[in-house]
Amino acid sequence: MRLLGTLDAIEKSGQDPAKVLSWRPGPGRAHIGWQAMHCAATHDRYLNTGILQGSPKDAELVANFAGGTTPSDSNVPSLAMIREKLSANYEPLKKFVSEQTEQSLQRQVPGPGGKTRSVAEAIVLLTWHETHHQGQIHLTWNLYKAAHGVA
């Protein structure tokens, strides 16, 4: 809800959303558009590739915005696209989490570096991941407002 709230604030600010979503707080830093789509891509990859051991549902999203990708100034999504991708990837994750049992949460799945983790730990890490990037989005939005005289 915080991430969607920030997108709503951008939309209601009177600023050009395309400029806000593509603005970088410094050289080499990610813009808000990439950060938000990165959350959607990570939901897809964590659930479908990591936990379910399948393929991403949206391979293009993952290829352009998942971990290890570089934010692009020529591939800045719109607010509508961000909302669509967040919804399309959050809803299946939410459904999956709601169906878990104490036993299924203990199942081990591959993690980075060949280590394994439980499904429960993967879910907690995914929650932390979105919170981390929402903080970056919030900070970038505040820096944009300060740099552009937006109240």
C-alpha positions in Angstrom: 0.0 0.0 0.0 2.9 2.4 0.7 4.3 1.9 -2.8 0.9 2.5 -4.4 0.4 5.5 -2.1 3.6 7.0 -3.4 2.5 6.4 -7.0 -0.8 8.1 -6.1 1.1 11.1 -4.6 3.2 11.4 -7.8 0.0 11.4 -9.9 -1.7 14.0 -7.8 1.3 16.3 -7.5 0.8 18.2 -10.7 4.2 17.1 -11.9 4.7 15.3 -15.2 4.7 11.6 -14.1 7.2 10.7 -16.9 9.7 13.2 -15.6 9.3 12.1 -11.9 9.5 8.4 -12.8 12.7 8.9 -14.9 14.5 11.4 -12.5 17.7 10.1 -11.0 18.8 11.4 -7.6 22.5 11.2 -8.7 24.7 9.6 -11.4 24.3 5.9 -11.5 21.3 5.9 -9.1 18.0 4.2 -10.1 14.9 6.2 -11.0 11.5 5.6 -9.4 10.2 3.8 -12.5 12.9 1.2 -12.3 12.7 0.8 -8.5 8.9 0.1 -8.7 9.2 -2.3 -11.6 12.0 -4.0 -9.8 9.6 -4.8 -7.0 7.2 -6.4 -9.5 9.9 -8.3 -11.3 11.2 -9.6 -8.0 7.8 -10.8 -6.9 7.6 -12.8 -10.2 11.1 -14.2 -9.9 11.0 -15.1 -6.2 7.7 -16.9 -6.5 7.9 -18.5 -9.9 11.6 -19.2 -10.2 12.8 -19.4 -6.6 10.0 -20.9 -4.6 8.0 -22.8 -7.3 11.2 -23.8 -9.3 9.6 -22.8 -12.6 10.0 -19.9 -15.0 9.1 -16.3 -14.6 5.5 -15.5 -15.8 6.7 -12.3 -17.3 10.2 -13.0 -18.7 10.5 -9.5 -20.3 9.7 -7.8 -17.0 12.3 -9.9 -15.2 14.9 -9.4 -18.0 14.5 -5.6 -17.8 14.0 -5.0 -14.1 15.0 -7.9 -11.9 18.2 -7.9 -9.8 21.3 -7.6 -11.8 19.7 -5.4 -14.4 20.8 -1.8 -15.0 18.2 1.0 -14.9 17.6 2.4 -18.4 16.7 5.9 -19.3 15.0 4.6 -22.5 12.8 2.1 -20.7 10.9 4.1 -18.1 7.5 2.7 -17.4 4.3 4.8 -17.0 2.3 4.9 -13.7 -0.3 2.7 -15.4 2.3 0.1 -16.4 3.8 0.0 -12.9 0.4 -0.5 -11.3 -0.5 -3.2 -13.8 2.8 -5.1 -13.2 2.7 -4.8 -9.4 -0.9 -6.1 -9.4 -0.2 -8.9 -11.8 2.7 -10.1 -9.7 1.5 -9.3 -6.2 -1.8 -11.1 -6.5 -0.3 -14.6 -7.3 2.2 -14.1 -4.5 -0.5 -13.1 -2.0 -2.6 -16.1 -3.0 0.4 -18.4 -2.7 1.3 -17.1 0.8 -2.4 -17.4 2.0 -2.4 -21.1 1.0 0.7 -22.1 2.9 0.6 -24.5 5.9 3.1 -24.8 8.7 4.6 -27.8 6.9 4.8 -26.2 3.5 6.5 -23.1 4.9 9.4 -25.3 6.1 10.1 -26.7 2.6 13.6 -25.8 1.5 14.2 -24.0 -1.7 17.4 -22.9 -3.4 18.8 -19.5 -2.5 21.7 -17.4 -3.7 25.2 -19.0 -3.7 23.8 -22.5 -3.6 22.4 -22.2 -0.1 18.9 -23.2 0.7 16.3 -21.5 2.7 12.8 -22.3 3.8 9.7 -21.0 2.0 8.9 -19.0 5.1 12.3 -17.3 5.0 12.0 -16.6 1.3 8.6 -14.8 2.0 10.2 -12.8 4.8 13.1 -11.8 2.5 10.7 -10.8 -0.2 8.8 -8.6 2.2 12.0 -7.0 3.4 13.1 -6.5 -0.3 10.0 -4.5 -1.2 10.2 -2.4 2.0 13.8 -1.6 1.2 13.0 -0.4 -2.4 9.9 1.5 -1.2 12.2 3.4 1.1 14.4 4.2 -1.9 11.4 5.3 -3.9 10.1 7.5 -1.1 13.5 9.1 -0.7 13.9 9.7 -4.4 10.4 11.3 -4.5 11.3 13.6 -1.6 14.6 14.5 -3.3 12.8 15.2 -6.6 10.3 17.5 -4.8 13.2 19.3 -3.1 15.1 19.7 -6.3 12.1 21.0 -8.2 10.4 23.2 -5.6 7.4 20.9 -5.1 5.6 21.3 -1.8 
